[in-house]
Amino acid sequence: MPEPIPLINLDAVSRARLPLAEQLMDVFADALVAVSDALDISRYGAGNSRITSMHMRIQAVYDEVNSMMKELAD
């Protein structure tokens, strides 16, 4: 499986130069990509109650991180 491409590829030094809200946005963007990948993978777990349960929890994580990103963007 190919590695996900981060939305913004900043190293720790470059990120530290950004305002705090932008640093959080960068980290949240990376997290959303990873959680989105997990959602895609967990969609194939139909019939497996543990994976189905995880899918719903993963969706909740995605929604929460997305909400925080929107809050920072406003």
Secondary structure, DSSP 8 states (H G I E B T S, - for coil): ------SS---HHHHHTS-HHHHHHHHHHHHHHHHHHHHHHHGGGTT-HHHHHHHHHHHHHHHHHHHHHHHHH-
